[in-house]
């Protein structure tokens, strides 16, 4: 499970993980479904509160869809098997 990881001049890992994720951060996570299956997933942080993060993600609830949802830190801690939070640090153009 996971992604191709390589150094990039455009992204930096966010120290402190999900609780420090800034708006626009990219979260790559191995997520445990209620069935116990673990699946890789990517989401973008829309906002963060004291109790969790609002994310924008695609193909989660249904194929070919984009949606917004709130994930509490308690649920994230329960479901995230492993994850990395990245922030964009330079223009990709």
Secondary structure, DSSP 8 states (H G I E B T S, - for coil): --------TTEEE-TTGGGG--TT-EEEEEEE-TTS-EEEEEEEEEEE-SSEEEEEEESSSSTT-EEEEEEEHHHHHHHEEEEEEEEE-S---
